[in-house]
Amino acid sequence: MSTPGGDDVPWLTTDERRAWMALTTMIMTLPGAIDAQLKRDSGINFFEYSILVMLDRSPGRAVQMSVLALYAGGSPSRLSHAVSRLERHGWVGRRHGENRCVEAVLTDAGAAALVAAAPGHVREARRLVVDAVDPAQIGTLEHLCRQIVQAAAPETGARLEENLAKGDGAPPDTPC
């Protein structure tokens, strides 16, 4: 392969390129598989499911929209559209919170929808990821994912660390 840009580029070794190809292929295929299950079984996509989970795990089941966009990994516009869809179902509402910021609030109907969607989602997460790796590799998988998130998006990595710290000791049937 020619080396555009000169010899100072740290080209990937064969092993590194194979790992990169495997990772990017996983990144491209896993979200579609998760979305398909949630849409088929619950009528929502993974982004919407993630919003419901984040609201459910937050004090008062409410989160400022700007913070929720960061947590969910979506733009404010994408979040606003998703929250509007969830509002039409009666699962989320909006209110003015502290400092006149708009908050999304999980309704009782939204909590019930999350409880109904969680078993299928957890079964799919288990099928696609947990059962696909050796049990001894789960800790390594977590460690690698945390490192990659931290490198790609440090602020999101910090939020992940906070949420993982809060989630320790959560009952096993807590929706993921």
Steps between C-alpha positions, in 0.01 A plus 500: 500500500630843416541741788325826413617783718848367558675256726414681823152341509479226767336244271317213664670164523319199361373406848394859574321528163316172563390622845392835352300327226329275756418796726359717221293211365359441849423873538310494170300182564416495871281815513283374213446166669406666829269748325326222307415308818371805685294623203355154441414431864436847648453746214792720608860530389810463714548877530148536642549200728824656628316823576239310704774316692689821578185672623401197707839494673505873575377665821137597453509321162597835342808623313581832335467464124857619438639243744274230357635571150852448631406180683317360198777591256269697276475856383252731674287490183496118486415486870218751459345293219533178703347660810214630284433143379512374861263782605248389235498157668447669838829357629691826548405857580691828505510758776704801600751403767767689687649805328210493254654201323265259329496151649368176357297307757413131489129438559354196673392374157858543378635306796251222423606500132863470609419208730316333212784558249788406732472118498521476120782751487697318769449168321632657179797661680581161647467325162703756305774580751504325836450146372721566195812533717653272756388593856864561592514769226214716634729704725745549214218606270384758755853628550566535127168673436560748782848579364367556148214721618743705710730550199216581260290723726652585840187678627284200410764277658473699822121462496538127438733470799249690717214279388698180547593612851133574578387173343723277713279296728189549284271198500557266204152562362561874458445593132825559317 
